[in-house]
Amino acid sequence: MKQIKSEIIDPTISAPLPRPISAKECECGCGHSFSPRRRDNIYLNKQHADFAYNHGKRKSKNKQRLIDDKALRKNDNLLDKHFKSEKGQGEIDRFYDILKADGFQSGYYIGIYSQNEKEYYISYRYMYRIYKSNGVLIINIKKR
C-alpha cells in the first residue's frame, strides 16, 4: 500500500492562501483593488459599474451631441433675451455683432424656413435671419 503524503496547513503562518484568480484594480478608475469572484469581473460592484458607464462609455459616445445641444440651447436663450427686451414687438432687429459678442453661434440651428423669398434659420423657439444693411450685419428675430 502506497502512503499519501499530506501537508498540514499551519494557520499561524502569515502567508496568504493561494487564490485561483489574482486581485484586480477596478476599471471605473477609483483605484480600489478587489478579488474577483469570476474571471470576467472588472468592477468592484454594481455601483462602480454604473459609475463607469455613466461617466465613461456613454459620455464619450454622446460627446458631440451634448456639445451641439448646448450650443443650440445657448443660441435660443440669447434670442429669447433679446426678443423679450422689446415687449410687444412681433419681430426685432439687432446688430449681429452684439449677439455674437454674447456667444451666439450662427452655425447651429435645427432647420431652415423660406418665407417671402427670405430664408429663416430655426432655433427651438425662434426664427432668425441674418442680412446686410449699409455694410453692417443685422439679425432679424421672430417668435415661432
BARO-45605 format. One record per residue (C-alpha): residue in one letter; chain; x, y, z. Coordinates in nm, 2 decimals. Example, Ala and Ser with C-alpha at 12.3 -4.5 7.8 and 13.67 -1.06 7.14 Angstrom:
% residues 2
+----+----+--------+--------+--------+
: aa : ch :      X :      Y :      Z :
+----+----+--------+--------+--------+
:  A :  A :   1.23 :  -0.45 :   0.78 :
:  S :  A :   1.37 :  -0.11 :   0.71 :
+----+----+--------+--------+--------+
//
This chain:
% residues 144
+----+----+--------+--------+--------+
: aa : ch :      X :      Y :      Z :
+----+----+--------+--------+--------+
:  M :  A :   0.00 :   0.00 :   0.00 :
:  K :  A :   0.13 :   0.34 :  -0.10 :
:  Q :  A :   0.13 :   0.61 :   0.16 :
:  I :  A :   0.00 :   0.95 :   0.06 :
:  K :  A :   0.19 :   1.24 :   0.20 :
:  S :  A :  -0.03 :   1.52 :   0.31 :
:  E :  A :   0.08 :   1.87 :   0.41 :
:  I :  A :  -0.07 :   2.02 :   0.71 :
:  I :  A :  -0.15 :   2.39 :   0.68 :
:  D :  A :  -0.04 :   2.60 :   0.97 :
:  P :  A :  -0.28 :   2.89 :   1.03 :
:  T :  A :  -0.01 :   3.08 :   1.23 :
:  I :  A :   0.20 :   3.13 :   0.91 :
:  S :  A :   0.12 :   3.47 :   0.76 :
:  A :  A :   0.14 :   3.36 :   0.40 :
:  P :  A :  -0.20 :   3.41 :   0.22 :
:  L :  A :  -0.38 :   3.12 :   0.09 :
:  P :  A :  -0.35 :   3.09 :  -0.29 :
:  R :  A :  -0.65 :   3.22 :  -0.49 :
:  P :  A :  -0.73 :   3.09 :  -0.84 :
:  I :  A :  -0.80 :   3.45 :  -0.97 :
:  S :  A :  -0.55 :   3.72 :  -0.87 :
:  A :  A :  -0.66 :   4.06 :  -0.74 :
:  K :  A :  -0.75 :   4.32 :  -0.99 :
:  E :  A :  -0.79 :   4.70 :  -0.99 :
:  C :  A :  -1.14 :   4.83 :  -1.05 :
:  E :  A :  -1.19 :   4.95 :  -1.41 :
:  C :  A :  -1.40 :   5.25 :  -1.32 :
:  G :  A :  -1.09 :   5.45 :  -1.22 :
:  C :  A :  -1.15 :   5.46 :  -0.84 :
:  G :  A :  -0.82 :   5.28 :  -0.77 :
:  H :  A :  -0.97 :   5.01 :  -0.54 :
:  S :  A :  -0.83 :   4.66 :  -0.56 :
:  F :  A :  -1.06 :   4.36 :  -0.53 :
:  S :  A :  -1.06 :   3.98 :  -0.56 :
:  P :  A :  -1.30 :   3.90 :  -0.84 :
:  R :  A :  -1.54 :   3.61 :  -0.80 :
:  R :  A :  -1.54 :   3.54 :  -1.17 :
:  R :  A :  -1.27 :   3.58 :  -1.43 :
:  D :  A :  -1.47 :   3.84 :  -1.62 :
:  N :  A :  -1.54 :   4.07 :  -1.32 :
:  I :  A :  -1.38 :   4.41 :  -1.39 :
:  Y :  A :  -1.57 :   4.62 :  -1.14 :
:  L :  A :  -1.58 :   4.61 :  -0.76 :
:  N :  A :  -1.96 :   4.61 :  -0.76 :
:  K :  A :  -2.27 :   4.74 :  -0.94 :
:  Q :  A :  -2.23 :   5.10 :  -0.83 :
:  H :  A :  -1.88 :   5.11 :  -0.97 :
:  A :  A :  -2.00 :   4.96 :  -1.30 :
:  D :  A :  -2.28 :   5.22 :  -1.32 :
:  F :  A :  -2.04 :   5.50 :  -1.25 :
:  A :  A :  -1.81 :   5.38 :  -1.52 :
:  Y :  A :  -2.09 :   5.35 :  -1.77 :
:  N :  A :  -2.24 :   5.70 :  -1.69 :
:  H :  A :  -1.90 :   5.88 :  -1.68 :
:  G :  A :  -1.72 :   5.68 :  -1.94 :
:  K :  A :  -1.85 :   5.50 :  -2.24 :
:  R :  A :  -2.19 :   5.67 :  -2.27 :
:  K :  A :  -2.04 :   6.02 :  -2.22 :
:  S :  A :  -1.78 :   5.97 :  -2.49 :
:  K :  A :  -2.04 :   5.82 :  -2.72 :
:  N :  A :  -2.27 :   6.13 :  -2.69 :
:  K :  A :  -2.00 :   6.39 :  -2.65 :
:  Q :  A :  -2.06 :   6.57 :  -2.99 :
:  R :  A :  -2.44 :   6.56 :  -2.94 :
:  L :  A :  -2.40 :   6.72 :  -2.59 :
:  I :  A :  -2.18 :   7.00 :  -2.74 :
:  D :  A :  -2.43 :   7.06 :  -3.02 :
:  D :  A :  -2.73 :   7.07 :  -2.79 :
:  K :  A :  -2.55 :   7.31 :  -2.55 :
:  A :  A :  -2.48 :   7.55 :  -2.84 :
:  L :  A :  -2.84 :   7.53 :  -2.96 :
:  R :  A :  -2.98 :   7.60 :  -2.61 :
:  K :  A :  -2.74 :   7.89 :  -2.57 :
:  N :  A :  -2.84 :   8.04 :  -2.90 :
:  D :  A :  -3.21 :   8.00 :  -2.82 :
:  N :  A :  -3.16 :   8.17 :  -2.48 :
:  L :  A :  -2.98 :   8.46 :  -2.64 :
:  L :  A :  -3.25 :   8.51 :  -2.90 :
:  D :  A :  -3.51 :   8.49 :  -2.61 :
:  K :  A :  -3.32 :   8.75 :  -2.41 :
:  H :  A :  -3.30 :   9.00 :  -2.70 :
:  F :  A :  -3.66 :   8.93 :  -2.82 :
:  K :  A :  -3.81 :   8.99 :  -2.47 :
:  S :  A :  -3.61 :   9.31 :  -2.42 :
:  E :  A :  -3.86 :   9.48 :  -2.66 :
:  K :  A :  -4.20 :   9.39 :  -2.54 :
:  G :  A :  -4.50 :   9.39 :  -2.78 :
:  Q :  A :  -4.29 :   9.35 :  -3.10 :
:  G :  A :  -4.37 :   9.08 :  -3.35 :
:  E :  A :  -4.01 :   9.08 :  -3.47 :
:  I :  A :  -3.70 :   9.27 :  -3.38 :
:  D :  A :  -3.37 :   9.37 :  -3.55 :
:  R :  A :  -3.04 :   9.37 :  -3.37 :
:  F :  A :  -2.68 :   9.41 :  -3.47 :
:  Y :  A :  -2.54 :   9.07 :  -3.53 :
:  D :  A :  -2.21 :   9.17 :  -3.36 :
:  I :  A :  -2.40 :   9.22 :  -3.03 :
:  L :  A :  -2.53 :   8.87 :  -3.03 :
:  K :  A :  -2.20 :   8.73 :  -3.14 :
:  A :  A :  -2.03 :   8.91 :  -2.85 :
:  D :  A :  -2.28 :   8.73 :  -2.62 :
:  G :  A :  -2.17 :   8.40 :  -2.76 :
:  F :  A :  -2.43 :   8.34 :  -3.04 :
:  Q :  A :  -2.31 :   8.08 :  -3.30 :
:  S :  A :  -2.50 :   8.12 :  -3.63 :
:  G :  A :  -2.39 :   7.77 :  -3.75 :
:  Y :  A :  -2.62 :   7.60 :  -3.50 :
:  Y :  A :  -2.99 :   7.57 :  -3.60 :
:  I :  A :  -3.25 :   7.30 :  -3.63 :
:  G :  A :  -3.40 :   7.39 :  -3.96 :
:  I :  A :  -3.44 :   7.64 :  -4.24 :
:  Y :  A :  -3.77 :   7.80 :  -4.34 :
:  S :  A :  -3.83 :   8.02 :  -4.65 :
:  Q :  A :  -4.09 :   8.29 :  -4.64 :
:  N :  A :  -4.14 :   8.57 :  -4.90 :
:  E :  A :  -3.81 :   8.48 :  -5.06 :
:  K :  A :  -3.63 :   8.53 :  -4.72 :
:  E :  A :  -3.45 :   8.24 :  -4.56 :
:  Y :  A :  -3.50 :   8.20 :  -4.18 :
:  Y :  A :  -3.30 :   7.97 :  -3.96 :
:  I :  A :  -3.50 :   7.80 :  -3.69 :
:  S :  A :  -3.39 :   7.75 :  -3.33 :
:  Y :  A :  -3.61 :   7.59 :  -3.06 :
:  R :  A :  -3.84 :   7.88 :  -3.00 :
:  Y :  A :  -3.74 :   8.15 :  -3.26 :
:  M :  A :  -3.66 :   8.21 :  -3.62 :
:  Y :  A :  -3.39 :   8.44 :  -3.73 :
:  R :  A :  -3.23 :   8.56 :  -4.05 :
:  I :  A :  -2.90 :   8.75 :  -4.10 :
:  Y :  A :  -2.87 :   9.01 :  -4.36 :
:  K :  A :  -2.66 :   9.31 :  -4.45 :
:  S :  A :  -2.78 :   9.66 :  -4.42 :
:  N :  A :  -2.55 :   9.95 :  -4.51 :
:  G :  A :  -2.25 :   9.71 :  -4.48 :
:  V :  A :  -2.35 :   9.60 :  -4.13 :
:  L :  A :  -2.48 :   9.26 :  -4.04 :
:  I :  A :  -2.83 :   9.27 :  -3.89 :
:  I :  A :  -3.01 :   8.98 :  -3.73 :
:  N :  A :  -3.39 :   8.97 :  -3.76 :
:  I :  A :  -3.56 :   8.77 :  -3.48 :
:  K :  A :  -3.92 :   8.63 :  -3.49 :
:  K :  A :  -4.11 :   8.41 :  -3.24 :
:  R :  A :  -4.21 :   8.07 :  -3.39 :
+----+----+--------+--------+--------+
//
